[in-house]
């Protein structure tokens, strides 16, 4: 399985918690900044995410989304983590 990591630039505040918990060290601080002037987290370009969702779970602002990408089809299944996803799933 393959996974895609998306970081919402509006919600990310550059706290670095996701960087610390990634077991494969696939997240870094970017040279891009948010509206408050904080560096944004970014996914390493050639990294291969294992889909553990630790980054999405620890993110205090639910700025990270993990998508499972099916290799045989073009369909994508979203696997979301964190507080916002739990609230969305209850609806």
Biopython code that builds the backbone (N, CA, C, O; Angstrom):
import numpy as np
from Bio.PDB.StructureBuilder import StructureBuilder

atoms = [
    (1, "UNK", "N", (0.827, -1.180, 0.000)),
    (1, "UNK", "CA", (0.000, 0.000, 0.000)),
    (1, "UNK", "C", (0.872, 1.244, 0.000)),
    (1, "UNK", "O", (1.972, 1.267, 0.552)),
    (2, "UNK", "N", (0.356, 2.245, -0.619)),
    (2, "UNK", "CA", (1.038, 3.528, -0.659)),
    (2, "UNK", "C", (0.171, 4.571, 0.031)),
    (2, "UNK", "O", (-1.056, 4.471, 0.032)),
    (3, "UNK", "N", (0.816, 5.570, 0.615)),
    (3, "UNK", "CA", (0.101, 6.604, 1.343)),
    (3, "UNK", "C", (0.591, 7.973, 0.918)),
    (3, "UNK", "O", (1.770, 8.171, 0.627)),
    (4, "UNK", "N", (-0.331, 8.904, 0.890)),
    (4, "UNK", "CA", (-0.021, 10.295, 0.555)),
    (4, "UNK", "C", (-0.243, 11.141, 1.807)),
    (4, "UNK", "O", (-1.271, 11.008, 2.471)),
    (5, "UNK", "N", (0.706, 12.000, 2.127)),
    (5, "UNK", "CA", (0.623, 12.881, 3.287)),
    (5, "UNK", "C", (0.354, 14.297, 2.789)),
    (5, "UNK", "O", (1.102, 14.836, 1.973)),
    (6, "UNK", "N", (-0.730, 14.893, 3.297)),
    (6, "UNK", "CA", (-1.075, 16.265, 2.938)),
    (6, "UNK", "C", (-1.085, 17.106, 4.202)),
    (6, "UNK", "O", (-1.712, 16.737, 5.195)),
    (7, "UNK", "N", (-0.392, 18.234, 4.164)),
    (7, "UNK", "CA", (-0.342, 19.140, 5.306)),
    (7, "UNK", "C", (-1.053, 20.431, 4.916)),
    (7, "UNK", "O", (-0.664, 21.107, 3.964)),
    (8, "UNK", "N", (-2.100, 20.760, 5.665)),
    (8, "UNK", "CA", (-2.883, 21.956, 5.406)),
    (8, "UNK", "C", (-2.101, 23.174, 5.894)),
    (8, "UNK", "O", (-1.846, 23.317, 7.089)),
    (9, "UNK", "N", (-1.725, 24.045, 4.970)),
    (9, "UNK", "CA", (-0.893, 25.202, 5.297)),
    (9, "UNK", "C", (-1.627, 26.239, 6.143)),
    (9, "UNK", "O", (-0.995, 27.046, 6.825)),
    (10, "UNK", "N", (-2.937, 26.219, 6.100)),
    (10, "UNK", "CA", (-3.712, 27.166, 6.900)),
    (10, "UNK", "C", (-3.697, 26.759, 8.366)),
    (10, "UNK", "O", (-3.603, 27.614, 9.247)),
    (11, "UNK", "N", (-3.788, 25.454, 8.634)),
    (11, "UNK", "CA", (-3.846, 24.971, 10.016)),
    (11, "UNK", "C", (-2.475, 24.746, 10.652)),
    (11, "UNK", "O", (-2.341, 24.869, 11.870)),
    (12, "UNK", "N", (-1.463, 24.422, 9.865)),
    (12, "UNK", "CA", (-0.141, 24.110, 10.420)),
    (12, "UNK", "C", (0.484, 25.344, 11.053)),
    (12, "UNK", "O", (0.535, 26.411, 10.441)),
    (13, "UNK", "N", (0.967, 25.186, 12.305)),
    (13, "UNK", "CA", (1.625, 26.294, 12.986)),
    (13, "UNK", "C", (3.116, 26.032, 13.196)),
    (13, "UNK", "O", (3.786, 26.799, 13.888)),
    (14, "UNK", "N", (3.640, 24.952, 12.603)),
    (14, "UNK", "CA", (5.068, 24.680, 12.665)),
    (14, "UNK", "C", (5.572, 24.261, 14.027)),
    (14, "UNK", "O", (6.720, 24.542, 14.371)),
    (15, "UNK", "N", (4.734, 23.590, 14.819)),
    (15, "UNK", "CA", (5.150, 23.213, 16.175)),
    (15, "UNK", "C", (6.202, 22.099, 16.172)),
    (15, "UNK", "O", (6.960, 21.970, 17.132)),
    (16, "UNK", "N", (6.256, 21.298, 15.110)),
    (16, "UNK", "CA", (7.267, 20.258, 14.987)),
    (16, "UNK", "C", (6.943, 18.941, 15.665)),
    (16, "UNK", "O", (7.758, 18.020, 15.626)),
    (17, "UNK", "N", (5.779, 18.822, 16.285)),
    (17, "UNK", "CA", (5.421, 17.561, 16.944)),
    (17, "UNK", "C", (5.381, 16.400, 15.956)),
    (17, "UNK", "O", (5.813, 15.293, 16.279)),
    (18, "UNK", "N", (4.871, 16.646, 14.768)),
    (18, "UNK", "CA", (4.781, 15.592, 13.749)),
    (18, "UNK", "C", (6.178, 15.113, 13.334)),
    (18, "UNK", "O", (6.380, 13.930, 13.060)),
    (19, "UNK", "N", (7.118, 16.027, 13.292)),
    (19, "UNK", "CA", (8.490, 15.695, 12.911)),
    (19, "UNK", "C", (9.100, 14.736, 13.926)),
    (19, "UNK", "O", (9.802, 13.793, 13.563)),
    (20, "UNK", "N", (8.826, 14.987, 15.182)),
    (20, "UNK", "CA", (9.387, 14.166, 16.257)),
    (20, "UNK", "C", (8.827, 12.749, 16.284)),
    (20, "UNK", "O", (9.557, 11.815, 16.616)),
    (21, "UNK", "N", (7.540, 12.561, 15.941)),
    (21, "UNK", "CA", (6.922, 11.237, 16.089)),
    (21, "UNK", "C", (7.016, 10.360, 14.842)),
    (21, "UNK", "O", (6.752, 9.160, 14.926)),
    (22, "UNK", "N", (7.379, 10.910, 13.710)),
    (22, "UNK", "CA", (7.437, 10.112, 12.480)),
    (22, "UNK", "C", (8.534, 9.052, 12.596)),
    (22, "UNK", "O", (9.710, 9.394, 12.721)),
    (23, "UNK", "N", (8.158, 7.764, 12.555)),
    (23, "UNK", "CA", (9.161, 6.711, 12.714)),
    (23, "UNK", "C", (10.154, 6.633, 11.551)),
    (23, "UNK", "O", (11.260, 6.120, 11.718)),
    (24, "UNK", "N", (9.770, 7.133, 10.389)),
    (24, "UNK", "CA", (10.660, 7.092, 9.224)),
    (24, "UNK", "C", (11.343, 8.432, 8.976)),
    (24, "UNK", "O", (12.112, 8.566, 8.024)),
    (25, "UNK", "N", (11.075, 9.415, 9.815)),
    (25, "UNK", "CA", (11.662, 10.761, 9.706)),
    (25, "UNK", "C", (11.402, 11.373, 8.328)),
    (25, "UNK", "O", (12.319, 11.832, 7.647)),
    (26, "UNK", "N", (10.120, 11.365, 7.941)),
    (26, "UNK", "CA", (9.728, 11.844, 6.619)),
    (26, "UNK", "C", (9.156, 13.256, 6.617)),
    (26, "UNK", "O", (8.706, 13.746, 5.582)),
    (27, "UNK", "N", (9.174, 13.909, 7.774)),
    (27, "UNK", "CA", (8.665, 15.269, 7.874)),
    (27, "UNK", "C", (9.784, 16.203, 8.329)),
    (27, "UNK", "O", (10.613, 15.843, 9.165)),
    (28, "UNK", "N", (9.789, 17.400, 7.766)),
    (28, "UNK", "CA", (10.771, 18.414, 8.125)),
    (28, "UNK", "C", (10.077, 19.769, 8.165)),
    (28, "UNK", "O", (8.922, 19.889, 7.757)),
    (29, "UNK", "N", (10.776, 20.786, 8.656)),
    (29, "UNK", "CA", (10.249, 22.146, 8.558)),
    (29, "UNK", "C", (10.655, 22.723, 7.213)),
    (29, "UNK", "O", (11.808, 22.614, 6.794)),
    (30, "UNK", "N", (9.706, 23.325, 6.560)),
    (30, "UNK", "CA", (9.922, 23.865, 5.215)),
    (30, "UNK", "C", (10.466, 25.290, 5.285)),
    (30, "UNK", "O", (10.570, 25.882, 6.359)),
    (31, "UNK", "N", (10.798, 25.806, 4.153)),
    (31, "UNK", "CA", (11.199, 27.208, 4.056)),
    (31, "UNK", "C", (9.977, 28.096, 3.823)),
    (31, "UNK", "O", (10.081, 29.321, 3.773)),
    (32, "UNK", "N", (8.813, 27.449, 3.681)),
    (32, "UNK", "CA", (7.560, 28.187, 3.545)),
    (32, "UNK", "C", (7.064, 28.562, 4.937)),
    (32, "UNK", "O", (7.317, 27.850, 5.909)),
    (33, "UNK", "N", (6.361, 29.678, 5.023)),
    (33, "UNK", "CA", (5.864, 30.165, 6.304)),
    (33, "UNK", "C", (4.353, 30.359, 6.253)),
    (33, "UNK", "O", (3.788, 30.651, 5.199)),
    (34, "UNK", "N", (3.712, 30.194, 7.393)),
    (34, "UNK", "CA", (2.273, 30.425, 7.458)),
    (34, "UNK", "C", (2.012, 31.922, 7.666)),
    (34, "UNK", "O", (2.942, 32.729, 7.653)),
    (35, "UNK", "N", (0.746, 32.279, 7.857)),
    (35, "UNK", "CA", (0.383, 33.695, 7.996)),
    (35, "UNK", "C", (0.966, 34.338, 9.250)),
    (35, "UNK", "O", (1.118, 35.559, 9.306)),
    (36, "UNK", "N", (1.295, 33.524, 10.262)),
    (36, "UNK", "CA", (1.886, 34.043, 11.488)),
    (36, "UNK", "C", (3.417, 34.093, 11.435)),
    (36, "UNK", "O", (4.060, 34.485, 12.409)),
    (37, "UNK", "N", (3.993, 33.699, 10.308)),
    (37, "UNK", "CA", (5.438, 33.741, 10.139)),
    (37, "UNK", "C", (6.164, 32.520, 10.681)),
    (37, "UNK", "O", (7.385, 32.547, 10.837)),
    (38, "UNK", "N", (5.433, 31.450, 10.969)),
    (38, "UNK", "CA", (6.033, 30.215, 11.471)),
    (38, "UNK", "C", (6.348, 29.278, 10.304)),
    (38, "UNK", "O", (5.585, 29.235, 9.339)),
    (39, "UNK", "N", (7.448, 28.530, 10.367)),
    (39, "UNK", "CA", (7.759, 27.578, 9.299)),
    (39, "UNK", "C", (6.741, 26.435, 9.297)),
    (39, "UNK", "O", (6.288, 25.993, 10.353)),
    (40, "UNK", "N", (6.396, 25.973, 8.124)),
    (40, "UNK", "CA", (5.426, 24.896, 7.973)),
    (40, "UNK", "C", (6.108, 23.536, 7.930)),
    (40, "UNK", "O", (7.255, 23.417, 7.500)),
    (41, "UNK", "N", (5.400, 22.527, 8.373)),
    (41, "UNK", "CA", (5.892, 21.160, 8.218)),
    (41, "UNK", "C", (5.719, 20.758, 6.757)),
    (41, "UNK", "O", (4.800, 21.218, 6.079)),
    (42, "UNK", "N", (6.607, 19.901, 6.285)),
    (42, "UNK", "CA", (6.473, 19.389, 4.923)),
    (42, "UNK", "C", (6.908, 17.944, 4.880)),
    (42, "UNK", "O", (7.742, 17.511, 5.675)),
    (43, "UNK", "N", (6.335, 17.190, 3.940)),
    (43, "UNK", "CA", (6.666, 15.796, 3.733)),
    (43, "UNK", "C", (7.887, 15.716, 2.837)),
    (43, "UNK", "O", (7.979, 16.442, 1.848)),
    (44, "UNK", "N", (8.827, 14.843, 3.172)),
    (44, "UNK", "CA", (10.044, 14.669, 2.373)),
    (44, "UNK", "C", (9.651, 14.159, 0.988)),
    (44, "UNK", "O", (8.895, 13.196, 0.863)),
    (45, "UNK", "N", (10.162, 14.801, -0.028)),
    (45, "UNK", "CA", (9.748, 14.548, -1.409)),
    (45, "UNK", "C", (9.808, 13.071, -1.822)),
    (45, "UNK", "O", (8.853, 12.571, -2.417)),
    (46, "UNK", "N", (10.875, 12.381, -1.532)),
    (46, "UNK", "CA", (11.036, 11.009, -1.987)),
    (46, "UNK", "C", (10.730, 9.975, -0.902)),
    (46, "UNK", "O", (11.064, 8.799, -1.048)),
    (47, "UNK", "N", (10.099, 10.414, 0.180)),
    (47, "UNK", "CA", (9.806, 9.511, 1.285)),
    (47, "UNK", "C", (8.664, 8.560, 0.984)),
    (47, "UNK", "O", (7.799, 8.852, 0.158)),
    (48, "UNK", "N", (8.668, 7.422, 1.659)),
    (48, "UNK", "CA", (7.607, 6.431, 1.516)),
    (48, "UNK", "C", (6.913, 6.279, 2.868)),
    (48, "UNK", "O", (7.445, 5.656, 3.787)),
    (49, "UNK", "N", (5.729, 6.851, 2.972)),
    (49, "UNK", "CA", (4.949, 6.818, 4.209)),
    (49, "UNK", "C", (4.387, 5.421, 4.428)),
    (49, "UNK", "O", (3.901, 4.782, 3.494)),
    (50, "UNK", "N", (4.459, 4.949, 5.681)),
    (50, "UNK", "CA", (3.940, 3.618, 6.010)),
    (50, "UNK", "C", (2.498, 3.678, 6.516)),
    (50, "UNK", "O", (1.897, 2.641, 6.797)),
    (51, "UNK", "N", (1.944, 4.882, 6.634)),
    (51, "UNK", "CA", (0.547, 5.037, 7.012)),
    (51, "UNK", "C", (0.251, 4.828, 8.489)),
    (51, "UNK", "O", (-0.873, 4.467, 8.840)),
    (52, "UNK", "N", (1.217, 5.041, 9.355)),
    (52, "UNK", "CA", (0.999, 4.832, 10.796)),
    (52, "UNK", "C", (0.099, 5.913, 11.394)),
    (52, "UNK", "O", (-0.513, 5.685, 12.438)),
    (53, "UNK", "N", (0.004, 7.063, 10.772)),
    (53, "UNK", "CA", (-0.828, 8.194, 11.163)),
    (53, "UNK", "C", (-0.413, 8.847, 12.473)),
    (53, "UNK", "O", (-1.186, 9.618, 13.043)),
    (54, "UNK", "N", (0.776, 8.561, 12.960)),
    (54, "UNK", "CA", (1.225, 9.175, 14.204)),
    (54, "UNK", "C", (1.307, 10.695, 14.071)),
    (54, "UNK", "O", (1.012, 11.416, 15.024)),
    (55, "UNK", "N", (1.697, 11.178, 12.920)),
    (55, "UNK", "CA", (1.786, 12.621, 12.697)),
    (55, "UNK", "C", (0.401, 13.267, 12.755)),
    (55, "UNK", "O", (0.229, 14.325, 13.360)),
    (56, "UNK", "N", (-0.575, 12.630, 12.127)),
    (56, "UNK", "CA", (-1.934, 13.161, 12.116)),
    (56, "UNK", "C", (-2.562, 13.101, 13.502)),
    (56, "UNK", "O", (-3.318, 13.995, 13.883)),
    (57, "UNK", "N", (-2.258, 12.069, 14.245)),
    (57, "UNK", "CA", (-2.819, 11.908, 15.586)),
    (57, "UNK", "C", (-2.267, 12.951, 16.552)),
    (57, "UNK", "O", (-3.014, 13.502, 17.360)),
    (58, "UNK", "N", (-0.967, 13.224, 16.477)),
    (58, "UNK", "CA", (-0.349, 14.148, 17.436)),
    (58, "UNK", "C", (-0.560, 15.616, 17.072)),
    (58, "UNK", "O", (-0.401, 16.484, 17.930)),
    (59, "UNK", "N", (-0.906, 15.906, 15.850)),
    (59, "UNK", "CA", (-1.063, 17.299, 15.416)),
    (59, "UNK", "C", (-2.191, 17.976, 16.204)),
    (59, "UNK", "O", (-3.344, 17.556, 16.111)),
    (60, "UNK", "N", (-1.868, 19.021, 16.978)),
    (60, "UNK", "CA", (-2.882, 19.681, 17.793)),
    (60, "UNK", "C", (-3.902, 20.465, 16.973)),
    (60, "UNK", "O", (-4.961, 20.823, 17.486)),
    (61, "UNK", "N", (-3.598, 20.732, 15.719)),
    (61, "UNK", "CA", (-4.489, 21.510, 14.876)),
    (61, "UNK", "C", (-5.107, 20.705, 13.737)),
    (61, "UNK", "O", (-5.729, 21.275, 12.841)),
    (62, "UNK", "N", (-4.939, 19.390, 13.767)),
    (62, "UNK", "CA", (-5.488, 18.493, 12.737)),
    (62, "UNK", "C", (-5.136, 18.984, 11.331)),
    (62, "UNK", "O", (-5.989, 19.023, 10.444)),
    (63, "UNK", "N", (-3.882, 19.354, 11.144)),
    (63, "UNK", "CA", (-3.428, 19.902, 9.868)),
    (63, "UNK", "C", (-2.917, 18.833, 8.910)),
    (63, "UNK", "O", (-2.583, 19.141, 7.766)),
    (64, "UNK", "N", (-2.850, 17.578, 9.361)),
    (64, "UNK", "CA", (-2.258, 16.520, 8.536)),
    (64, "UNK", "C", (-3.309, 15.482, 8.175)),
    (64, "UNK", "O", (-4.079, 15.028, 9.021)),
    (65, "UNK", "N", (-3.321, 15.119, 6.905)),
    (65, "UNK", "CA", (-4.241, 14.094, 6.409)),
    (65, "UNK", "C", (-3.436, 13.022, 5.688)),
    (65, "UNK", "O", (-2.545, 13.325, 4.895)),
    (66, "UNK", "N", (-3.761, 11.772, 5.972)),
    (66, "UNK", "CA", (-3.103, 10.635, 5.330)),
    (66, "UNK", "C", (-4.108, 9.975, 4.410)),
    (66, "UNK", "O", (-5.218, 9.652, 4.833)),
    (67, "UNK", "N", (-3.737, 9.772, 3.158)),
    (67, "UNK", "CA", (-4.604, 9.106, 2.192)),
    (67, "UNK", "C", (-3.963, 7.807, 1.738)),
    (67, "UNK", "O", (-2.791, 7.777, 1.364)),
    (68, "UNK", "N", (-4.735, 6.743, 1.772)),
    (68, "UNK", "CA", (-4.265, 5.470, 1.248)),
    (68, "UNK", "C", (-4.535, 5.469, -0.247)),
    (68, "UNK", "O", (-5.660, 5.704, -0.687)),
    (69, "UNK", "N", (-3.508, 5.206, -1.009)),
    (69, "UNK", "CA", (-3.632, 5.215, -2.461)),
    (69, "UNK", "C", (-3.598, 3.777, -2.951)),
    (69, "UNK", "O", (-2.636, 3.049, -2.705)),
    (70, "UNK", "N", (-4.641, 3.379, -3.636)),
    (70, "UNK", "CA", (-4.709, 2.032, -4.195)),
    (70, "UNK", "C", (-3.785, 1.962, -5.408)),
    (70, "UNK", "O", (-3.859, 2.801, -6.305)),
    (71, "UNK", "N", (-2.929, 0.971, -5.425)),
    (71, "UNK", "CA", (-1.974, 0.843, -6.536)),
    (71, "UNK", "C", (-2.651, 0.393, -7.826)),
    (71, "UNK", "O", (-2.259, 0.825, -8.910)),
    (72, "UNK", "N", (-3.662, -0.469, -7.727)),
    (72, "UNK", "CA", (-4.286, -1.045, -8.912)),
    (72, "UNK", "C", (-5.375, -0.176, -9.513)),
    (72, "UNK", "O", (-5.762, -0.384, -10.663)),
    (73, "UNK", "N", (-5.879, 0.795, -8.759)),
    (73, "UNK", "CA", (-6.918, 1.674, -9.274)),
    (73, "UNK", "C", (-6.533, 3.111, -9.017)),
    (73, "UNK", "O", (-5.566, 3.389, -8.308)),
    (74, "UNK", "N", (-7.283, 4.012, -9.587)),
    (74, "UNK", "CA", (-7.004, 5.425, -9.369)),
    (74, "UNK", "C", (-7.786, 5.957, -8.182)),
    (74, "UNK", "O", (-7.683, 7.140, -7.856)),
    (75, "UNK", "N", (-8.570, 5.099, -7.524)),
    (75, "UNK", "CA", (-9.343, 5.532, -6.365)),
    (75, "UNK", "C", (-8.438, 5.705, -5.157)),
    (75, "UNK", "O", (-7.442, 4.998, -5.005)),
    (76, "UNK", "N", (-8.791, 6.641, -4.313)),
    (76, "UNK", "CA", (-8.045, 6.889, -3.092)),
    (76, "UNK", "C", (-8.999, 6.777, -1.909)),
    (76, "UNK", "O", (-10.117, 7.289, -1.948)),
    (77, "UNK", "N", (-8.544, 6.104, -0.861)),
    (77, "UNK", "CA", (-9.309, 6.013, 0.368)),
    (77, "UNK", "C", (-8.640, 6.906, 1.398)),
    (77, "UNK", "O", (-7.444, 6.780, 1.659)),
    (78, "UNK", "N", (-9.410, 7.799, 1.975)),
    (78, "UNK", "CA", (-8.836, 8.707, 2.964)),
    (78, "UNK", "C", (-8.815, 8.039, 4.320)),
    (78, "UNK", "O", (-9.822, 7.498, 4.776)),
    (79, "UNK", "N", (-7.658, 8.079, 4.963)),
    (79, "UNK", "CA", (-7.502, 7.633, 6.339)),
    (79, "UNK", "C", (-7.086, 8.860, 7.113)),
    (79, "UNK", "O", (-5.954, 9.330, 6.996)),
    (80, "UNK", "N", (-7.999, 9.372, 7.897)),
    (80, "UNK", "CA", (-7.714, 10.601, 8.602)),
    (80, "UNK", "C", (-7.463, 10.308, 10.062)),
    (80, "UNK", "O", (-8.030, 9.379, 10.638)),
    (81, "UNK", "N", (-6.615, 11.106, 10.640)),
    (81, "UNK", "CA", (-6.304, 10.935, 12.052)),
    (81, "UNK", "C", (-6.479, 12.236, 12.782)),
    (81, "UNK", "O", (-6.619, 13.296, 12.173)),
    (82, "UNK", "N", (-6.472, 12.150, 14.067)),
    (82, "UNK", "CA", (-6.542, 13.340, 14.884)),
    (82, "UNK", "C", (-7.940, 13.651, 15.357)),
    (82, "UNK", "O", (-8.889, 12.923, 15.063)),
    (83, "UNK", "N", (-8.057, 14.738, 16.091)),
    (83, "UNK", "CA", (-9.301, 15.111, 16.741)),
    (83, "UNK", "C", (-10.381, 15.498, 15.757)),
    (83, "UNK", "O", (-11.536, 15.110, 15.934)),
    (84, "UNK", "N", (-10.048, 16.243, 14.738)),
    (84, "UNK", "CA", (-11.048, 16.689, 13.765)),
    (84, "UNK", "C", (-11.671, 15.500, 13.049)),
    (84, "UNK", "O", (-12.881, 15.496, 12.826)),
    (85, "UNK", "N", (-10.886, 14.489, 12.680)),
    (85, "UNK", "CA", (-11.398, 13.325, 11.986)),
    (85, "UNK", "C", (-12.392, 12.576, 12.846)),
    (85, "UNK", "O", (-13.422, 12.122, 12.349)),
    (86, "UNK", "N", (-12.102, 12.441, 14.119)),
    (86, "UNK", "CA", (-13.012, 11.736, 15.016)),
    (86, "UNK", "C", (-14.344, 12.454, 15.089)),
    (86, "UNK", "O", (-15.392, 11.809, 15.118)),
    (87, "UNK", "N", (-14.321, 13.765, 15.118)),
    (87, "UNK", "CA", (-15.558, 14.534, 15.151)),
    (87, "UNK", "C", (-16.309, 14.416, 13.828)),
    (87, "UNK", "O", (-17.537, 14.326, 13.825)),
    (88, "UNK", "N", (-15.597, 14.415, 12.712)),
    (88, "UNK", "CA", (-16.217, 14.281, 11.393)),
    (88, "UNK", "C", (-16.862, 12.915, 11.217)),
    (88, "UNK", "O", (-17.910, 12.808, 10.580)),
    (89, "UNK", "N", (-16.252, 11.864, 11.775)),
    (89, "UNK", "CA", (-16.755, 10.515, 11.611)),
    (89, "UNK", "C", (-18.070, 10.292, 12.348)),
    (89, "UNK", "O", (-18.834, 9.398, 11.984)),
    (90, "UNK", "N", (-18.345, 11.084, 13.374)),
    (90, "UNK", "CA", (-19.564, 10.908, 14.152)),
    (90, "UNK", "C", (-20.782, 11.444, 13.445)),
    (90, "UNK", "O", (-21.904, 11.115, 13.830)),
    (91, "UNK", "N", (-20.605, 12.253, 12.433)),
    (91, "UNK", "CA", (-21.748, 12.879, 11.747)),
    (91, "UNK", "C", (-22.466, 11.893, 10.867)),
    (91, "UNK", "O", (-23.449, 12.248, 10.217)),
]
sb = StructureBuilder()
sb.init_structure("model")
sb.init_model(0)
sb.init_chain("A")
sb.init_seg("    ")
for serial, (resi, resn, name, xyz) in enumerate(atoms, 1):
    if name == "N":
        sb.init_residue(resn, " ", resi, " ")
    sb.init_atom(name, np.array(xyz, "f"), 0.0, 1.0, " ", f" {name:<3s}", serial, name[0])
structure = sb.get_structure()
